[in-house]
Amino acid sequence: MIHKINLLEKANGGALSQYLEIGRLNNHTLNVVQVENRTLDFHCHENSDELFYVIEGTFELEFEDGLETLNQGDVLIVPKGVRHRPVCKTLVKCLLVELDGTLNESNTGGTYKKQLA
């Protein structure tokens, strides 16, 4: 059966910093997460680009050569192999899309658990 998904509703349903898998698109995983007062370590994904879509709020993605501020409705794609880290000072809710198996406990600060919401 095909069902619609409300991204904001799903993001609101998760605990802070807990990634919730909401679906799959071909061999990509779609996760929502809400984060506040959290900065991850610099990391890169060698085999997958990563898409960030800001559902609600504002945060920064830091790269080795600067910062990019993302606001509600913004999308940014980090190419594979590019070192980056999210800097979330206030509450932000995001959709993340990347190849299956890209997210893991080491590149999410230990909060990623694979499960379908």
ZALUMZA-244691 format. One record per residue: residue number from 1; residue in three letters; x, y, z of N, C-alpha, C in turn. Coordinates in steps of 0.02 Angstrom, whole numbers. Atoms other than C-alpha are relative to their C-alpha. Last residue first. Layout:
<recs>
<rec seq="NUM" type="ala" n_xx="X" n_yy="Y" n_zz="Z" ca_xx="X" ca_yy="Y" ca_zz="Z" c_xx="X" c_yy="Y" c_zz="Z"/>
...
</recs>
This chain:
<recs>
<rec seq="117" type="ala" n_xx="49" n_yy="-34" n_zz="-43" ca_xx="479" ca_yy="230" ca_zz="564" c_xx="-70" c_yy="-12" c_zz="-27"/>
<rec seq="116" type="leu" n_xx="50" n_yy="-33" n_zz="41" ca_xx="594" ca_yy="103" ca_zz="480" c_xx="-54" c_yy="28" c_zz="46"/>
<rec seq="115" type="gln" n_xx="68" n_yy="25" n_zz="-11" ca_xx="745" ca_yy="61" ca_zz="587" c_xx="-48" c_yy="40" c_zz="-44"/>
<rec seq="114" type="lys" n_xx="39" n_yy="16" n_zz="61" ca_xx="933" ca_yy="80" ca_zz="578" c_xx="-67" c_yy="-29" c_zz="19"/>
<rec seq="113" type="lys" n_xx="21" n_yy="70" n_zz="-7" ca_xx="998" ca_yy="161" ca_zz="737" c_xx="-44" c_yy="-15" c_zz="-60"/>
<rec seq="112" type="tyr" n_xx="36" n_yy="33" n_zz="56" ca_xx="1095" ca_yy="322" ca_zz="718" c_xx="-13" c_yy="-73" c_zz="16"/>
<rec seq="111" type="thr" n_xx="74" n_yy="1" n_zz="-10" ca_xx="1135" ca_yy="414" ca_zz="881" c_xx="-37" c_yy="-34" c_zz="-57"/>
<rec seq="110" type="gly" n_xx="24" n_yy="57" n_zz="-39" ca_xx="1321" ca_yy="379" ca_zz="901" c_xx="-75" c_yy="-6" c_zz="6"/>
<rec seq="109" type="gly" n_xx="-9" n_yy="-13" n_zz="-72" ca_xx="1383" ca_yy="551" ca_zz="847" c_xx="-29" c_yy="-55" c_zz="43"/>
<rec seq="108" type="thr" n_xx="60" n_yy="-34" n_zz="-25" ca_xx="1310" ca_yy="528" ca_zz="674" c_xx="5" c_yy="15" c_zz="75"/>
<rec seq="107" type="asn" n_xx="7" n_yy="-64" n_zz="34" ca_xx="1469" ca_yy="481" ca_zz="579" c_xx="-64" c_yy="38" c_zz="20"/>
<rec seq="106" type="ser" n_xx="-60" n_yy="-42" n_zz="-4" ca_xx="1523" ca_yy="345" ca_zz="701" c_xx="-8" c_yy="67" c_zz="-34"/>
<rec seq="105" type="glu" n_xx="-9" n_yy="-31" n_zz="-66" ca_xx="1350" ca_yy="271" ca_zz="732" c_xx="60" c_yy="47" c_zz="2"/>
<rec seq="104" type="asn" n_xx="-16" n_yy="50" n_zz="-50" ca_xx="1315" ca_yy="241" ca_zz="548" c_xx="13" c_yy="37" c_zz="66"/>
<rec seq="103" type="leu" n_xx="2" n_yy="-23" n_zz="-70" ca_xx="1244" ca_yy="334" ca_zz="400" c_xx="16" c_yy="-58" c_zz="46"/>
<rec seq="102" type="thr" n_xx="-46" n_yy="-56" n_zz="-8" ca_xx="1303" ca_yy="277" ca_zz="228" c_xx="2" c_yy="24" c_zz="72"/>
<rec seq="101" type="gly" n_xx="-61" n_yy="19" n_zz="-35" ca_xx="1223" ca_yy="104" ca_zz="233" c_xx="49" c_yy="56" c_zz="11"/>
<rec seq="100" type="asp" n_xx="9" n_yy="46" n_zz="-56" ca_xx="1090" ca_yy="140" ca_zz="102" c_xx="68" c_yy="-17" c_zz="30"/>
<rec seq="99" type="leu" n_xx="1" n_yy="71" n_zz="16" ca_xx="1146" ca_yy="283" ca_zz="-10" c_xx="-10" c_yy="-41" c_zz="63"/>
<rec seq="98" type="glu" n_xx="-64" n_yy="26" n_zz="22" ca_xx="1102" ca_yy="457" ca_zz="53" c_xx="-7" c_yy="-74" c_zz="-16"/>
<rec seq="97" type="val" n_xx="5" n_yy="53" n_zz="51" ca_xx="952" ca_yy="567" ca_zz="92" c_xx="70" c_yy="-19" c_zz="-21"/>
<rec seq="96" type="leu" n_xx="-65" n_yy="19" n_zz="28" ca_xx="935" ca_yy="673" ca_zz="249" c_xx="-11" c_yy="-57" c_zz="-49"/>
<rec seq="95" type="leu" n_xx="3" n_yy="62" n_zz="38" ca_xx="774" ca_yy="764" ca_zz="297" c_xx="69" c_yy="-11" c_zz="-29"/>
<rec seq="94" type="cys" n_xx="-26" n_yy="11" n_zz="68" ca_xx="798" ca_yy="897" ca_zz="428" c_xx="-20" c_yy="-68" c_zz="-27"/>
<rec seq="93" type="lys" n_xx="27" n_yy="64" n_zz="22" ca_xx="723" ca_yy="974" ca_zz="585" c_xx="17" c_yy="-9" c_zz="-73"/>
<rec seq="92" type="val" n_xx="7" n_yy="7" n_zz="72" ca_xx="819" ca_yy="1113" ca_zz="673" c_xx="-26" c_yy="-70" c_zz="-15"/>
<rec seq="91" type="leu" n_xx="37" n_yy="59" n_zz="24" ca_xx="815" ca_yy="1171" ca_zz="853" c_xx="-8" c_yy="3" c_zz="-76"/>
<rec seq="90" type="thr" n_xx="70" n_yy="-2" n_zz="-20" ca_xx="950" ca_yy="1301" ca_zz="889" c_xx="-35" c_yy="-61" c_zz="-30"/>
<rec seq="89" type="lys" n_xx="3" n_yy="-38" n_zz="-62" ca_xx="1140" ca_yy="1290" ca_zz="887" c_xx="-71" c_yy="5" c_zz="27"/>
<rec seq="88" type="cys" n_xx="70" n_yy="-15" n_zz="-16" ca_xx="1155" ca_yy="1152" ca_zz="757" c_xx="-4" c_yy="34" c_zz="68"/>
<rec seq="87" type="val" n_xx="-5" n_yy="-40" n_zz="-60" ca_xx="1328" ca_yy="1141" ca_zz="676" c_xx="-71" c_yy="25" c_zz="14"/>
<rec seq="86" type="pro" n_xx="56" n_yy="-42" n_zz="-18" ca_xx="1330" ca_yy="1001" ca_zz="547" c_xx="13" c_yy="36" c_zz="66"/>
<rec seq="85" type="arg" n_xx="31" n_yy="15" n_zz="-64" ca_xx="1501" ca_yy="937" ca_zz="496" c_xx="-58" c_yy="48" c_zz="11"/>
<rec seq="84" type="his" n_xx="50" n_yy="-47" n_zz="-23" ca_xx="1589" ca_yy="923" ca_zz="329" c_xx="-22" c_yy="-18" c_zz="71"/>
<rec seq="83" type="arg" n_xx="4" n_yy="-3" n_zz="-73" ca_xx="1730" ca_yy="837" ca_zz="237" c_xx="-48" c_yy="55" c_zz="21"/>
<rec seq="82" type="val" n_xx="-11" n_yy="-68" n_zz="-27" ca_xx="1692" ca_yy="813" ca_zz="52" c_xx="-10" c_yy="-1" c_zz="76"/>
<rec seq="81" type="gly" n_xx="-70" n_yy="-15" n_zz="-10" ca_xx="1719" ca_yy="634" ca_zz="-13" c_xx="14" c_yy="70" c_zz="29"/>
<rec seq="80" type="lys" n_xx="-39" n_yy="52" n_zz="-34" ca_xx="1545" ca_yy="616" ca_zz="-84" c_xx="73" c_yy="21" c_zz="5"/>
<rec seq="79" type="pro" n_xx="-27" n_yy="52" n_zz="43" ca_xx="1466" ca_yy="781" ca_zz="-135" c_xx="40" c_yy="-52" c_zz="41"/>
<rec seq="78" type="val" n_xx="-72" n_yy="5" n_zz="-14" ca_xx="1369" ca_yy="876" ca_zz="-1" c_xx="26" c_yy="-57" c_zz="-43"/>
<rec seq="77" type="ile" n_xx="-28" n_yy="67" n_zz="13" ca_xx="1198" ca_yy="919" ca_zz="-73" c_xx="75" c_yy="3" c_zz="12"/>
<rec seq="76" type="leu" n_xx="-70" n_yy="-2" n_zz="17" ca_xx="1109" ca_yy="1069" ca_zz="2" c_xx="24" c_yy="-72" c_zz="-9"/>
<rec seq="75" type="val" n_xx="-29" n_yy="66" n_zz="15" ca_xx="922" ca_yy="1099" ca_zz="9" c_xx="74" c_yy="11" c_zz="-16"/>
<rec seq="74" type="asp" n_xx="-62" n_yy="6" n_zz="38" ca_xx="840" ca_yy="1251" ca_zz="88" c_xx="20" c_yy="-73" c_zz="-8"/>
<rec seq="73" type="gly" n_xx="13" n_yy="6" n_zz="72" ca_xx="656" ca_yy="1254" ca_zz="140" c_xx="63" c_yy="-8" c_zz="-42"/>
<rec seq="72" type="gln" n_xx="59" n_yy="39" n_zz="17" ca_xx="690" ca_yy="1317" ca_zz="317" c_xx="-12" c_yy="2" c_zz="-76"/>
<rec seq="71" type="asn" n_xx="62" n_yy="-21" n_zz="-31" ca_xx="863" ca_yy="1393" ca_zz="324" c_xx="-57" c_yy="-44" c_zz="-23"/>
<rec seq="70" type="leu" n_xx="60" n_yy="28" n_zz="32" ca_xx="1037" ca_yy="1328" ca_zz="285" c_xx="-61" c_yy="20" c_zz="42"/>
<rec seq="69" type="thr" n_xx="60" n_yy="-2" n_zz="-42" ca_xx="1193" ca_yy="1428" ca_zz="326" c_xx="-59" c_yy="-26" c_zz="-39"/>
<rec seq="68" type="glu" n_xx="60" n_yy="-13" n_zz="41" ca_xx="1351" ca_yy="1375" ca_zz="234" c_xx="-60" c_yy="-3" c_zz="47"/>
<rec seq="67" type="leu" n_xx="67" n_yy="20" n_zz="-24" ca_xx="1515" ca_yy="1386" ca_zz="328" c_xx="-53" c_yy="16" c_zz="-52"/>
<rec seq="66" type="gly" n_xx="50" n_yy="-48" n_zz="-21" ca_xx="1697" ca_yy="1393" ca_zz="271" c_xx="-65" c_yy="-31" c_zz="22"/>
<rec seq="65" type="asp" n_xx="-12" n_yy="-68" n_zz="26" ca_xx="1845" ca_yy="1311" ca_zz="183" c_xx="-55" c_yy="50" c_zz="18"/>
<rec seq="64" type="glu" n_xx="-68" n_yy="-20" n_zz="-15" ca_xx="1857" ca_yy="1147" ca_zz="282" c_xx="15" c_yy="71" c_zz="-24"/>
<rec seq="63" type="phe" n_xx="-46" n_yy="34" n_zz="44" ca_xx="1669" ca_yy="1136" ca_zz="276" c_xx="70" c_yy="24" c_zz="17"/>
<rec seq="62" type="glu" n_xx="-69" n_yy="-25" n_zz="2" ca_xx="1542" ca_yy="1182" ca_zz="408" c_xx="42" c_yy="-45" c_zz="-45"/>
<rec seq="61" type="leu" n_xx="-44" n_yy="55" n_zz="18" ca_xx="1358" ca_yy="1153" ca_zz="379" c_xx="69" c_yy="31" c_zz="-7"/>
<rec seq="60" type="glu" n_xx="-57" n_yy="-11" n_zz="45" ca_xx="1257" ca_yy="1280" ca_zz="474" c_xx="33" c_yy="-67" c_zz="-16"/>
<rec seq="59" type="phe" n_xx="-63" n_yy="26" n_zz="-26" ca_xx="1084" ca_yy="1270" ca_zz="551" c_xx="55" c_yy="14" c_zz="-50"/>
<rec seq="58" type="thr" n_xx="-60" n_yy="-24" n_zz="33" ca_xx="912" ca_yy="1349" ca_zz="535" c_xx="61" c_yy="-36" c_zz="31"/>
<rec seq="57" type="gly" n_xx="-57" n_yy="-25" n_zz="-38" ca_xx="736" ca_yy="1294" ca_zz="581" c_xx="58" c_yy="22" c_zz="-44"/>
<rec seq="56" type="glu" n_xx="16" n_yy="-55" n_zz="-45" ca_xx="606" ca_yy="1183" ca_zz="498" c_xx="63" c_yy="21" c_zz="37"/>
<rec seq="55" type="ile" n_xx="73" n_yy="1" n_zz="-9" ca_xx="605" ca_yy="1054" ca_zz="359" c_xx="-21" c_yy="61" c_zz="41"/>
<rec seq="54" type="val" n_xx="21" n_yy="-29" n_zz="-64" ca_xx="784" ca_yy="1091" ca_zz="307" c_xx="-76" c_yy="5" c_zz="1"/>
<rec seq="53" type="tyr" n_xx="57" n_yy="-43" n_zz="12" ca_xx="833" ca_yy="972" ca_zz="166" c_xx="-26" c_yy="25" c_zz="67"/>
<rec seq="52" type="phe" n_xx="31" n_yy="-29" n_zz="-59" ca_xx="1008" ca_yy="896" ca_zz="177" c_xx="-58" c_yy="44" c_zz="-24"/>
<rec seq="51" type="leu" n_xx="46" n_yy="-56" n_zz="9" ca_xx="1066" ca_yy="783" ca_zz="36" c_xx="-29" c_yy="20" c_zz="67"/>
<rec seq="50" type="glu" n_xx="49" n_yy="-5" n_zz="-54" ca_xx="1220" ca_yy="674" ca_zz="56" c_xx="-42" c_yy="62" c_zz="-11"/>
<rec seq="49" type="asp" n_xx="19" n_yy="-69" n_zz="-11" ca_xx="1329" ca_yy="612" ca_zz="-88" c_xx="-50" c_yy="-1" c_zz="58"/>
<rec seq="48" type="ser" n_xx="67" n_yy="-28" n_zz="9" ca_xx="1384" ca_yy="434" ca_zz="-62" c_xx="-1" c_yy="75" c_zz="8"/>
<rec seq="47" type="asn" n_xx="36" n_yy="33" n_zz="54" ca_xx="1538" ca_yy="321" ca_zz="-70" c_xx="-68" c_yy="30" c_zz="-15"/>
<rec seq="46" type="glu" n_xx="-41" n_yy="15" n_zz="59" ca_xx="1672" ca_yy="412" ca_zz="30" c_xx="-40" c_yy="-26" c_zz="-60"/>
<rec seq="45" type="his" n_xx="29" n_yy="63" n_zz="23" ca_xx="1555" ca_yy="493" ca_zz="156" c_xx="34" c_yy="-15" c_zz="-67"/>
<rec seq="44" type="cys" n_xx="21" n_yy="1" n_zz="70" ca_xx="1651" ca_yy="627" ca_zz="247" c_xx="-28" c_yy="-69" c_zz="-16"/>
<rec seq="43" type="his" n_xx="-1" n_yy="66" n_zz="30" ca_xx="1679" ca_yy="675" ca_zz="428" c_xx="-16" c_yy="7" c_zz="-74"/>
<rec seq="42" type="phe" n_xx="-9" n_yy="0" n_zz="72" ca_xx="1708" ca_yy="826" ca_zz="538" c_xx="3" c_yy="-72" c_zz="-24"/>
<rec seq="41" type="asp" n_xx="-70" n_yy="-2" n_zz="21" ca_xx="1643" ca_yy="793" ca_zz="713" c_xx="1" c_yy="5" c_zz="-77"/>
<rec seq="40" type="leu" n_xx="-33" n_yy="64" n_zz="13" ca_xx="1460" ca_yy="832" ca_zz="747" c_xx="74" c_yy="11" c_zz="-17"/>
<rec seq="39" type="thr" n_xx="-47" n_yy="-6" n_zz="55" ca_xx="1397" ca_yy="992" ca_zz="828" c_xx="35" c_yy="-68" c_zz="-8"/>
<rec seq="38" type="arg" n_xx="-42" n_yy="58" n_zz="15" ca_xx="1244" ca_yy="990" ca_zz="939" c_xx="44" c_yy="14" c_zz="-61"/>
<rec seq="37" type="asn" n_xx="-62" n_yy="-7" n_zz="-39" ca_xx="1138" ca_yy="1120" ca_zz="1027" c_xx="48" c_yy="-59" c_zz="-10"/>
<rec seq="36" type="glu" n_xx="-8" n_yy="-64" n_zz="-32" ca_xx="975" ca_yy="1058" ca_zz="948" c_xx="64" c_yy="-1" c_zz="41"/>
<rec seq="35" type="val" n_xx="-62" n_yy="-9" n_zz="-36" ca_xx="935" ca_yy="919" ca_zz="826" c_xx="2" c_yy="70" c_zz="30"/>
<rec seq="34" type="gln" n_xx="3" n_yy="-67" n_zz="-30" ca_xx="780" ca_yy="848" ca_zz="745" c_xx="58" c_yy="5" c_zz="49"/>
<rec seq="33" type="val" n_xx="-32" n_yy="-8" n_zz="-65" ca_xx="806" ca_yy="704" ca_zz="626" c_xx="-14" c_yy="71" c_zz="24"/>
<rec seq="32" type="val" n_xx="13" n_yy="-66" n_zz="-29" ca_xx="722" ca_yy="635" ca_zz="471" c_xx="33" c_yy="1" c_zz="69"/>
<rec seq="31" type="asn" n_xx="4" n_yy="-5" n_zz="-73" ca_xx="795" ca_yy="492" ca_zz="370" c_xx="-20" c_yy="71" c_zz="18"/>
<rec seq="30" type="leu" n_xx="25" n_yy="-65" n_zz="-20" ca_xx="776" ca_yy="441" ca_zz="187" c_xx="-10" c_yy="-1" c_zz="76"/>
<rec seq="29" type="thr" n_xx="39" n_yy="-2" n_zz="-62" ca_xx="883" ca_yy="294" ca_zz="131" c_xx="-19" c_yy="72" c_zz="15"/>
<rec seq="28" type="his" n_xx="-13" n_yy="-55" n_zz="-45" ca_xx="941" ca_yy="275" ca_zz="-49" c_xx="-46" c_yy="-4" c_zz="61"/>
<rec seq="27" type="asn" n_xx="-47" n_yy="24" n_zz="-50" ca_xx="951" ca_yy="116" ca_zz="-153" c_xx="22" c_yy="56" c_zz="48"/>
<rec seq="26" type="asn" n_xx="-49" n_yy="42" n_zz="34" ca_xx="791" ca_yy="150" ca_zz="-252" c_xx="50" c_yy="-25" c_zz="53"/>
<rec seq="25" type="leu" n_xx="9" n_yy="-20" n_zz="70" ca_xx="705" ca_yy="278" ca_zz="-142" c_xx="56" c_yy="-35" c_zz="-38"/>
<rec seq="24" type="arg" n_xx="-55" n_yy="14" n_zz="45" ca_xx="684" ca_yy="216" ca_zz="35" c_xx="-19" c_yy="20" c_zz="-70"/>
<rec seq="23" type="gly" n_xx="12" n_yy="34" n_zz="63" ca_xx="575" ca_yy="268" ca_zz="178" c_xx="64" c_yy="-10" c_zz="-38"/>
<rec seq="22" type="ile" n_xx="71" n_yy="-7" n_zz="20" ca_xx="550" ca_yy="358" ca_zz="343" c_xx="-14" c_yy="-33" c_zz="-66"/>
<rec seq="21" type="glu" n_xx="7" n_yy="18" n_zz="71" ca_xx="710" ca_yy="308" ca_zz="433" c_xx="-74" c_yy="3" c_zz="-18"/>
<rec seq="20" type="leu" n_xx="56" n_yy="45" n_zz="13" ca_xx="713" ca_yy="401" ca_zz="598" c_xx="-5" c_yy="-13" c_zz="-75"/>
<rec seq="19" type="tyr" n_xx="17" n_yy="5" n_zz="71" ca_xx="877" ca_yy="476" ca_zz="657" c_xx="-56" c_yy="-50" c_zz="-9"/>
<rec seq="18" type="gln" n_xx="13" n_yy="69" n_zz="21" ca_xx="879" ca_yy="515" ca_zz="843" c_xx="-23" c_yy="0" c_zz="-73"/>
<rec seq="17" type="ser" n_xx="-60" n_yy="33" n_zz="27" ca_xx="964" ca_yy="680" ca_zz="885" c_xx="-10" c_yy="-72" c_zz="-21"/>
<rec seq="16" type="leu" n_xx="-55" n_yy="-42" n_zz="24" ca_xx="817" ca_yy="741" ca_zz="990" c_xx="59" c_yy="-44" c_zz="-21"/>
<rec seq="15" type="ala" n_xx="-38" n_yy="-31" n_zz="-54" ca_xx="682" ca_yy="608" ca_zz="1006" c_xx="56" c_yy="43" c_zz="-30"/>
<rec seq="14" type="gly" n_xx="-62" n_yy="31" n_zz="-22" ca_xx="572" ca_yy="574" ca_zz="856" c_xx="32" c_yy="38" c_zz="58"/>
<rec seq="13" type="gly" n_xx="12" n_yy="62" n_zz="-36" ca_xx="390" ca_yy="614" ca_zz="826" c_xx="62" c_yy="-33" c_zz="28"/>
<rec seq="12" type="asn" n_xx="25" n_yy="-17" n_zz="-67" ca_xx="418" ca_yy="796" ca_zz="777" c_xx="-8" c_yy="-62" c_zz="44"/>
<rec seq="11" type="ala" n_xx="-56" n_yy="-29" n_zz="-37" ca_xx="524" ca_yy="737" ca_zz="630" c_xx="-21" c_yy="16" c_zz="71"/>
<rec seq="10" type="lys" n_xx="-49" n_yy="53" n_zz="-15" ca_xx="384" ca_yy="623" ca_zz="571" c_xx="58" c_yy="26" c_zz="42"/>
<rec seq="9" type="glu" n_xx="31" n_yy="44" n_zz="-49" ca_xx="253" ca_yy="761" ca_zz="583" c_xx="48" c_yy="-56" c_zz="21"/>
<rec seq="8" type="leu" n_xx="0" n_yy="-35" n_zz="-64" ca_xx="367" ca_yy="883" ca_zz="494" c_xx="-29" c_yy="-43" c_zz="55"/>
<rec seq="7" type="leu" n_xx="-68" n_yy="-4" n_zz="-27" ca_xx="402" ca_yy="760" ca_zz="353" c_xx="2" c_yy="34" c_zz="68"/>
<rec seq="6" type="asn" n_xx="-7" n_yy="-70" n_zz="-19" ca_xx="219" ca_yy="716" ca_zz="322" c_xx="68" c_yy="6" c_zz="36"/>
<rec seq="5" type="ile" n_xx="-39" n_yy="-12" n_zz="-61" ca_xx="225" ca_yy="549" ca_zz="232" c_xx="3" c_yy="75" c_zz="11"/>
<rec seq="4" type="lys" n_xx="-37" n_yy="-63" n_zz="-2" ca_xx="98" ca_yy="489" ca_zz="104" c_xx="36" c_yy="6" c_zz="66"/>
<rec seq="3" type="his" n_xx="22" n_yy="-48" n_zz="-50" ca_xx="53" ca_yy="305" ca_zz="98" c_xx="40" c_yy="64" c_zz="-6"/>
<rec seq="2" type="ile" n_xx="-36" n_yy="-63" n_zz="4" ca_xx="61" ca_yy="175" ca_zz="-41" c_xx="-30" c_yy="50" c_zz="49"/>
<rec seq="1" type="met" n_xx="42" n_yy="-59" n_zz="0" ca_xx="0" ca_yy="0" ca_zz="0" c_xx="44" c_yy="62" c_zz="0"/>
</recs>
